[in-house]
Amino acid sequence: VYIGKDIPWIPYATTVIPNVSFSVSIEEFDTLVKQLEEISDVQIERMEQAIEGLIQDFFTYDGVITQIERFLSNPRASALVCQPLPKHSGVNIPKHFSRRGGYRVPMIPTVSNNTGELTQ
């Protein structure tokens, strides 16, 4: 169950877990509660079995690394999907105008472990 303010920023949100998870905004919480109350034990068991079948390929260290490798070499072969950073993430990334007339988003700055200075 994922409850958020913005787009669900969770792994495999559109590819692997839609049938075994629930993702709603805070405003939709009451609807989720009603939906969960109506799920039968048989449906829950089917979801649990489906989740067990996903663990090895998508939620173990080796499975995640495989999905990242696939995404980097051939994105269509991976269950990972690029999506925008949620607006309510707390990260403010400015857009920069590119030479081609479009916008590009710079790398997210991170803090260097050694110096404490911002890097890209």
N, C-alpha and C positions, 0 to 999 in steps of 0.2 A: 504494500500500500504506500503510495506516494501522495502527499498533500502539499501543494505549493502555491505560490502566488503567480507564477508565470508559466512558461512552457516547461514541461517535465524534462529536466536535465538529468536523465538517468541512462545507463547503458542499455543498448538494444531496445530502446523504447518503441520503435516502430517495426522492428524486425523479428525479435525473438520472444519478448515477454508480453505482448498485448493480450494473449489468451490466458496468461497465468498471473496477471497482476492487475492492480487498480491504480489509476492515476487521475487525480481530480484537483481542481483549484479549491481554495478555502471556501469559496462561495458555494461549491458543489458538495460540500461535506455531508449535508443532510441527505442528499440523494444517494451518496455512497453508503451511508448507514442503512438506508432502506434496501438498497441493492444487496448488501451483505446479509441482511436479515432474510432475504428471499432465496439465498443459495442453498441448495440441498446438500446433504452429506455426500451424496454420490458425485455431485459436481466438484465439491472440495477435494474428494479423493482423486478424481481425474486431474485436477490442477496440481495436486501434490505429486502424482506420478509423472506428469509432464515436466514439472520442475526438476525432479530427480534425473530425468533424461537430459536436461540442459546443463546440469552442474559441471560435468567434465569438460565439455567443449566451450563453455562460455564463462564460468565463474571460478575456475581454478587458476592458479598462476600460469600453468602451461597453456590452458585454454585461452586466457586473455592475451598472452604473448602471441599465440597463433593468430588470433583475430587481428591484433595490431600489425603483425607481419603481412597478413593478407591485405589489410587495408592499405598499407604503404606500397605494396607491390601491385595490387589490382583491387581497388576499392569495391568493385562489384562482387568479388569473391568473399568479402567479409560481411559480417552482420553489423559491423560498426557503421555509423552514419554521421556525417558532419552536421552540426546544427549550431545555431547562434547561442552565444552565452545569454542566459536569462537576464532580462532587464533588472530584476531584483536581486542579482547576485552580489551586489555591493562593489563590483569591479567596474570602474569607469574607463572605457577604452576609447580614446579620441579617434575619429576617422581622419585620415590624411588624404589629400587630393593627389592622385597619381598623374604621371605624364600623359597617360592615354585618355585622360578626361574622366576617369571613374574614381571610385573611392577604394581604398584598401585599408585593412585594419592591421596595425603593426603588431608585432609579437608582444605578448603580455610581459611587462617587466617583472623580473624576479629579483630577490635579494641574494647576492652572492654569499655563500657560506663562509668564505674566508675573510672578506673585507667588510661585509655589511652594506656595501654600495649597491645601488640598483643597476641591473644589467638587462640586456635584451636577449 
